[in-house]
Amino acid sequence: MPRRICVKGTSGTGKSTFGKELAERLDVPFIELDTLHWGPNWSLPEDEVFRARVCAAMAACSSGWVIDGNHDSKLGGTVIDAVDTIVWLDLPLRITLPRLWRRTMYRLRNDIELPGGNRETWRGHFASRESLFIWAVRARRKHRRLWPERLPTTRASSACGPMRRRSAGWQRNMRAVGEDVNRRCTNPGGPVSRAFVVSLVTAMPIGHHGNDQ
């Protein structure tokens, strides 16, 4: 049965790292929305063009996929309406902001190339209203206000309801979430539920090369 999973969260939560690990665990392709979104010089595609790219990427993965990223204002229900599972990485700012700082310093000092051939700049981060640090704070506040109501959940039984997991380490979380996804996406007693929400509030390592907007 195909797995169609969306990993959501603000910058610094580890969406890309988590999504890649989960895709490997489930043996399905990983789709990074930022790769489809950003063009050269941080140019942005028209909404219709972006949605078409995402739809084509999903359609090319008949075995299922794991998608990381947000871009909800442009995508609307393109991804959310197609998923059977949503993983929301809901981490506090005391964790995400230091991660974002370390990731930013690594990219700036090593001139890391990002999707679209772009590179982050000192000016872009520390002398601009478009700073990712500002975005991360605002986005987390917005997500925590809107997502609990917007994201669909299944409440057919206590085993299928939304979870809030607290555990000590990355590997333990990955193992638990992988088991949850496999169990929850296959319901022998009825049709597959459209989506679940898994909220993780523990610290997880973020890869240096993750594109976590």
N, C-alpha and C positions, 0 to 999 in steps of 0.2 A: 504494500500500500504506500503510495507516494507521501512523503512528508513535506509540508509546506509551512515553513517557520520564519517568523520575523523577529529579529532581535532589536529592541528599542532601548533608548537611553540617551542621556546627554553626553557631550564630549567628556572624556576622561573616565567613563564607566567601563570601558573595555569591550565595546560592542564587537569590534573587528576581531580581536583575539578570541573572545568567547564564541562568536559566530563561526570562525574558521575551525575551532576545536570541535564544536557541535556538529558541523557539517562532516568533518572527518569521522567522527564517532558514528554518525548515521549513514555514512557512505553516500552522500548526496553533494551536488555542486554548491559552492558558496558564491553568492552574488553580492557585490559591494556597491551600494547605491551611489557613493561618491564617485566611483569610477565611471558610472554612466551619466553623472550630473555635471561634473566640472570639465570645462574646455580650457584651451590655452589662455594664459593671462587671467585666470579665474573667470572666464566668460561663462554665462549661464544659458542653457538652452530654453527655448520656448516650452511652456508647460506641456503642450501637445507632443512635442518632440521627445521630451523626457519621459512622458508616460508611454510613448510608443517604444522607446528603448527598453524600458523596464518590462513591458508586456512581452517583447520579443525575447528578452533574456529568460523570463519565466517559462515561456512556451518552449524554449529550446531544451529545458530540463525536464524531460518526461518522468524521470525517476523521483522528482521532488527537488527541493532546494532549501537553503537557509539564506535569508536576506538580512543584512544589517543596515541600519540607517533610519532616518526619519523623513524629512522633506514632505511632511503631510500636506502642507498648503498647496503643493504642486501636484502631488500624486492622488490626493483625495482617497478614494477607496480602492485604488488600483492594486495595492498590495494587501491591505487589511481585509478586503472582501474575498481574497483568494487564499488566506492562510487557514490552517487548522490549529496552529499554536502561536501564541505571542509570548516571547520572553522579554520582560521589562526589567532591565538592570537599574534598580532604583537605589543609588548609592548617595550617601551624604556628601556635602561639599567639602568637608574636612578630608575626605578621601579623594574625590575627583579633582579638586583644584591642585593639590600637590602632584598628582599624576600628570595632569595637563601641563604643569610647569616643567616637569622632568622630560616629558615627551617633546615639548616645544624647544627646550634647550638642546636636546639631542638633534632635532631636525635643523635648527639654526646653525649649530656648530659644525654639523656634518653635511650641510647643504643637500638634504635629502629631497629627492624628486618625488612629488605627489601626483595623484591622478591629473591628467591633462597636461603633464609636463610642468606643473606649477611647483613653486617653492615658497615656503613661509618666509616672512621678512620681520626684522626687528620693528620696523615702523608699523607694519600691519598689526602686530600684537600689542605694542606698547604706546602707540601714538595715533590710534584710530578708534572710531566708534564701532568698527566692525571686529574688534578684538574678540578672539574666541573665548577669552576668560569672561568677558562681559556677557557674551552669548550663553555660556554654560550656566551662569548664575540665573539669568532671566529664563532660560529654557527649562531649568529644573523647577523653578517656581510655577511656570505655566503647565508643565507636564503633570506635576503633582496635583494641580487644581483640576485639570481637564481629563486626564487619562483614566482615573478610576471610574468615571461615568461613561467615557467613550468606548473603552475597550470591552469587548464582549466576554462574558464568563459563563461557565457551565456550573450549575448548582444542582445537578440531578442527584448527587450524593455527596457525602463529606469527602470521599476520595477524589471527586472530580472538581471540587471547588477551588477557588484561587488560593495560592499558598504564599506564605512569607517564610522563607527559609533562612536560618542563621546557622552557619557552620564555619569551621575554623580555617579551611584552606581551599585553594583553587581546585585541586584534583578531587577533593571530596565533593565540592559543589558540582563539578562537571559530571562525576559519576552519578550523583543523585538526580541532576536535571536530565541527563541522558536516559536514565531509567524512567523518570516521570514522563518524558516526551514519548518514549516507546509505549508505555502503558496507557497513557491518556489518549493518544491518537488512535488507538485500536480498541473499540468498544464492542465486544462480542455480543452484547445484548441489544444493540441497536446501531443506528448510523453514526458515523464519526461526527463529533461535535465540531462546530465551526471554529472555535478558538478557546484557548485557556490563557490565563494571565499567571505568570510565575514571577514573583518579585523577589529579587535577591538583594540582600542588604549587607553582605560581607565584603571584605576587601579582596579583590582579584587583581593579579598582575596584568598590566597593559603592555602590549608589544610596542617596540619603538616605531614600527612601521605602520601601525594601525592608523586608519583614516576615520576619525571618530566624530564626525560632525552630524 
